[in-house]
Amino acid sequence: MKILAVEDDPVARAVLHQALLRLGHEVIEAKDGTEALSVLEREPVRLVVSDWMMPELDGLGLCRAVRARVNADYVYFILLTGQQADVDNQREAIEAGVDDFLTKPLKVQEIWMRLRVAERILRYATEVRQLEAFLPICGYCKKVRDDQNYWQQIESYINERTGTDFSHSVCPDCYQRVVVPELEKLRASVSETPASNPSKPRVERTN
């Protein structure tokens, strides 16, 4: 996976670069948030590992700028924090759009775990975006065609790709358009049903 490593300290940036390379990733470097934004404009990067405290544009400013982009693929953002980062600071980071944290000094095993989670989230995000972008759907029965040219119900199609379960209900428009007329027809049919005929009166014969 291509990862953007953003760190203003050259030594720390080299350490981060080597750790990511050891885990088998392609690494692009940036020395601050401003340079990182330029990289994101020209490179299809889906994951950013950024230091918090940097000149020009710090990690939170970079994350906010990434989240503000329109019509862009989701970027998973991991923030590098020092041991002194308190609860309030981390809450501020979450509100800025940060997905996860890495604590300095870096540990390869910890980075590996964070990146595995990031890969899983990005895969789901890509699948959802593809669903939103285009679904080959039948205009009559509303079944969806998958990659193997197999038609299936849209609920099954989405469940297989995202794990989403569906609970069925009726929207207000369909309730007024479909349910209400059906109820009125049912009431009308009940009111028009004739009552059971009473037994015919017994006629006595006379000789």
C-alpha positions as CSV (number, residue, x, y, z in Angstrom):
1,M,0.0,0.0,0.0
2,K,1.2,3.5,-0.8
3,I,1.6,5.6,2.5
4,L,2.3,9.3,2.9
5,A,4.7,9.8,5.9
6,V,4.6,13.4,7.2
7,E,7.3,14.4,9.7
8,D,9.3,17.6,10.1
9,D,12.2,16.0,11.9
10,P,14.6,14.3,9.4
11,V,15.7,11.6,11.8
12,A,12.1,10.7,12.9
13,R,11.0,10.7,9.3
14,A,13.8,8.3,8.3
15,V,12.8,6.0,11.2
16,L,9.2,6.0,10.1
17,H,10.2,5.5,6.5
18,Q,12.3,2.4,7.3
19,A,9.6,0.9,9.5
20,L,7.0,1.2,6.8
21,L,9.4,-0.2,4.2
22,R,10.1,-3.2,6.4
23,L,6.3,-3.9,6.5
24,G,6.3,-4.0,2.7
25,H,4.7,-0.6,1.9
26,E,5.6,2.1,-0.6
27,V,6.4,5.3,1.2
28,I,6.2,8.9,0.1
29,E,7.7,11.6,2.4
30,A,6.6,15.1,3.2
31,K,8.2,17.4,5.8
32,D,5.1,19.3,6.8
33,G,1.3,19.5,6.2
34,T,1.6,22.0,3.3
35,E,3.9,19.7,1.4
36,A,1.7,16.7,2.2
37,L,-1.3,18.4,0.7
38,S,0.7,19.0,-2.5
39,V,1.5,15.3,-2.6
40,L,-2.1,14.3,-2.1
41,E,-3.1,16.4,-5.1
42,R,-0.9,14.4,-7.5
43,E,-0.6,11.0,-5.8
44,P,-3.4,8.4,-5.2
45,V,-2.6,8.0,-1.5
46,R,-5.2,6.4,0.8
47,L,-3.2,6.4,4.0
48,V,-1.4,9.2,5.9
49,V,0.8,8.8,8.9
50,S,1.5,12.3,10.2
51,D,3.3,13.9,13.1
52,W,1.1,16.2,15.2
53,M,3.5,19.1,15.9
54,M,4.9,20.6,12.7
55,P,5.7,24.1,11.3
56,E,3.5,25.7,8.6
57,L,0.6,23.2,8.8
58,D,0.5,20.8,11.7
59,G,-1.0,17.3,11.8
60,L,-4.5,18.4,12.8
61,G,-4.6,21.2,10.2
62,L,-3.5,18.6,7.6
63,C,-6.3,16.2,8.7
64,R,-8.9,18.9,8.5
65,A,-7.8,19.9,5.0
66,V,-7.9,16.2,3.9
67,R,-11.4,15.8,5.2
68,A,-12.5,19.0,3.5
69,R,-11.7,17.7,0.1
70,V,-14.7,17.2,-2.2
71,N,-15.3,14.0,-4.3
72,A,-12.1,12.4,-3.0
73,D,-11.5,8.9,-1.9
74,Y,-11.5,8.4,1.8
75,V,-8.0,8.8,3.3
76,Y,-7.2,6.9,6.5
77,F,-5.3,9.3,8.9
78,I,-3.0,8.1,11.6
79,L,-1.6,10.8,13.9
80,L,1.8,10.4,15.6
81,T,1.6,11.6,19.2
82,G,4.0,12.0,22.1
83,Q,3.6,10.4,25.5
84,Q,2.3,13.8,26.8
85,A,-0.8,13.8,24.6
86,D,-3.7,14.0,27.1
87,V,-7.4,13.1,26.7
88,D,-8.5,16.6,25.7
89,N,-5.8,16.7,22.9
90,Q,-6.9,13.3,21.6
91,R,-10.5,14.3,21.7
92,E,-9.6,17.4,19.6
93,A,-7.8,15.1,17.1
94,I,-10.8,12.8,16.8
95,E,-13.1,15.8,16.1
96,A,-10.6,16.9,13.4
97,G,-11.1,13.6,11.6
98,V,-8.1,11.5,12.9
99,D,-8.8,7.8,12.6
100,D,-6.1,6.4,14.8
101,F,-3.0,7.2,16.9
102,L,0.6,6.0,17.0
103,T,2.8,6.9,20.1
104,K,6.4,7.8,19.8
105,P,8.9,6.1,20.0
106,L,7.5,3.9,17.2
107,K,7.2,0.2,17.6
108,V,7.0,-1.9,14.4
109,Q,4.5,-4.3,15.9
110,E,2.2,-1.5,16.8
111,I,2.5,0.1,13.4
112,W,1.7,-3.3,11.8
113,M,-1.5,-3.7,13.8
114,R,-2.6,-0.1,13.0
115,L,-2.0,-0.6,9.3
116,R,-3.9,-3.9,9.1
117,V,-6.9,-2.1,10.6
118,A,-6.5,0.7,8.1
119,E,-6.3,-1.7,5.2
120,R,-9.6,-3.3,6.3
121,I,-11.4,0.0,6.7
122,L,-10.2,1.3,3.4
123,R,-11.3,-1.9,1.6
124,Y,-14.8,-1.5,3.0
125,A,-14.8,2.2,2.2
126,T,-13.9,1.4,-1.4
127,E,-16.6,-1.2,-1.7
128,V,-19.2,1.2,-0.4
129,R,-18.1,4.0,-2.7
130,Q,-18.4,1.5,-5.7
131,L,-21.9,0.6,-4.6
132,E,-22.8,4.3,-4.4
133,A,-21.2,5.1,-7.8
134,F,-22.8,2.4,-9.9
135,L,-25.1,-0.6,-9.5
136,P,-26.4,-2.6,-12.5
137,I,-30.0,-3.0,-11.4
138,C,-33.0,-4.5,-13.1
139,G,-35.7,-1.9,-13.9
140,Y,-38.4,-4.4,-13.2
141,C,-37.6,-6.7,-10.3
142,K,-34.8,-4.5,-8.8
143,K,-32.2,-7.3,-8.7
144,V,-28.5,-6.4,-8.9
145,R,-26.0,-7.9,-11.3
146,D,-22.6,-8.9,-9.6
147,D,-19.2,-9.3,-11.3
148,Q,-20.0,-12.8,-12.3
149,N,-23.1,-11.7,-14.2
150,Y,-25.3,-13.3,-11.6
151,W,-28.5,-11.5,-10.6
152,Q,-29.4,-11.3,-6.9
153,Q,-31.6,-9.3,-4.5
154,I,-30.0,-6.0,-3.6
155,E,-30.1,-6.9,0.1
156,S,-28.0,-10.0,-0.5
157,Y,-25.6,-8.1,-2.8
158,I,-24.8,-5.4,-0.2
159,N,-24.7,-7.9,2.7
160,E,-22.0,-10.0,1.0
161,R,-19.8,-7.0,0.4
162,T,-20.3,-4.9,3.6
163,G,-21.9,-7.3,6.2
164,T,-24.9,-5.0,6.4
165,D,-28.2,-6.5,7.5
166,F,-31.5,-5.1,6.5
167,S,-34.7,-4.6,8.3
168,H,-37.7,-3.9,6.0
169,S,-40.2,-1.2,6.5
170,V,-42.3,1.2,4.5
171,C,-41.3,4.8,3.7
172,P,-43.9,7.6,4.0
173,D,-44.2,8.0,0.2
174,C,-44.9,4.3,-0.4
175,Y,-47.3,4.2,2.6
176,Q,-49.4,7.0,1.0
177,R,-49.1,5.6,-2.5
178,V,-49.5,1.9,-1.9
179,V,-50.6,1.0,1.6
180,V,-53.4,3.6,2.1
181,P,-55.2,2.7,-1.2
182,E,-55.0,-1.0,-0.4
183,L,-56.5,-0.3,3.0
184,E,-59.3,1.7,1.5
185,K,-60.0,-1.0,-1.1
186,L,-60.1,-3.6,1.7
187,R,-62.5,-1.4,3.8
188,A,-64.7,-0.9,0.7
189,S,-64.9,-4.6,-0.1
190,V,-65.8,-5.4,3.5
191,S,-68.6,-2.8,3.6
192,E,-70.0,-4.0,0.3
193,T,-70.2,-7.7,1.4
194,P,-73.9,-8.6,1.9
195,A,-75.0,-9.8,5.2
196,S,-75.8,-13.5,5.5
197,N,-79.4,-14.3,4.3
198,P,-81.7,-15.1,7.2
199,S,-83.4,-18.5,7.1
200,K,-86.4,-18.5,4.8
201,P,-89.7,-18.5,6.7
202,R,-91.3,-21.8,7.0
203,V,-94.4,-22.1,4.8
204,E,-97.1,-24.5,6.1
205,R,-99.1,-26.4,3.5
206,T,-102.8,-26.4,3.8
207,N,-104.9,-29.2,2.4
